[in-house]
Amino acid sequence: MAGVISALEQAVLNNPLDVMIEDEIESELIKFSSFCSIIHNKKLNNVTVFSLIVKNKTYKKIYMRMLQVENENEAIMLFLRHNSNLCRSKVVREVLQS
């Protein structure tokens, strides 16, 4: 019985549609980060890109349009989910609290 449950859990985790959506989100995040780097004419780390999204309405609109998300909280959660190491950053906490 445990083998059947394990197989079902793996099938749910490896759902091809979910994998494709996650890959697309990852691709759009990379494109947005590249866009920000080009605009600022220097390489930007994920913390800087995140702070641009949170602080600047224009960047936030572009980011949300690229990800096809209408809710700001969902857009921020997507960024943090794909860059989980940012959750522990003091800078990110300060940006979110301001």
N, C-alpha and C positions, 0 to 999 in steps of 0.2 A: 504494500500500500504506500509506503514511504517513497518508493521508486516512482510510482505514478504521480504522486504529488510533486516530487522534485522535477519530473519531466514537464508537468504542466506549468510549474513556476518558470522553468527555463524557456518554455514556449512563449509565455507572457513577456518575459524580460527581453527576448530576442524577436519580438514582433517586427517584421520587416518595415511596416509603416512607421513605427516609433523610431527605428534606427534611421530611416530616411529623413524623418523630421529633425532628429537630433543632429544629423550630419548637415542638414540645410541651415539650421540655427548656428552651428559652429562656423560654417562657411560665411554667413552674414556677419557674425561677430568679427571674424578676421578681416572681412572687407571693410567694415566700419572702422576698425582700428587702423587699417592701412590708410583709409580716407583721412582720418584725423592726423596721422603722421605726415601725410602729404601736405595737408593744409598748414600745419605748423612747421613744416620743413625740418623735422627732426624725428627721431625714433621716440615714441611715447610708450611708457609701460602701462600695464592694465589699470593700475591705480589712477594714473593721470587720465586715461580714457574714461574711467568710471566717474571721476570727479567732473569731467567735461559734460557727461550725460546728465548728471544730477544738477549741476549748477547752471548750465547754459540751455535755454529753451530751444534754441535753433538746433543744437546738437541732439537734444532729446527728441525733437520732432523727426529729424533725419533718421536717428537710430530706430525709433518706433515704426517709422514707415518702412525701413529696410526689413525689419523683423515681422512686419505686418501685425503689430500688436497695438491695441487701442488703449489699454490700461497702463498707466505709468508704473504702478506697483508690479505688474506682471513683467514689464520690460526690465525693471531693475532686478527682479528675482531671476530672470533668465540669465542676465549678465553674471550675477553672483553664483548661480548654479553651475555655470560653465567655467567660472574662475573661483572655485571654492576657497582657494587660499586667501582671497581678499577678505573673507569674513573675519579673519583674525587681525587684519590690518588696523592699526590705530588711526591712520589717515582716513580710511573708509568710514570708520565709526564717527570721526569728527565731521566728515562730509554729510553723513546721514543725519547727524544731530543738528546741523546748522540749518 
